[in-house]
């Protein structure tokens, strides 16, 4: 059984990052979190995710508790070719899915005079 100190620390969620030629996809497990309790911030090719998982039994006495409650926190680094202005987020079945398209901007060749 974890101590109350350990239970108050941030929970690092499991994350999968997959990609193809058009996009990056991050699947972040947030079991017990509610859509309205998820905060997303994106800047400098990083996406930060914060969420909370409330203890539904907080008013009851505990005889055993193995589940973690508290705040989820994770920062996902996104490659430099990602279009950070076009991130799509969806939340279903305790999994937050972030889809980040790759930028369609092409590199410009600079001629030296």
Secondary structure, DSSP 4 states (H G I P E B T S, - for coil): ---HHHHTSPB---EEEEE-SSEEEEEEE-TT--GGG-EEEEETTEEEEEEEE--TTTTS--S---S--EEEEEEEE--TTB-TTS-EEEEETTEEEEEEEBP-PPPPP----
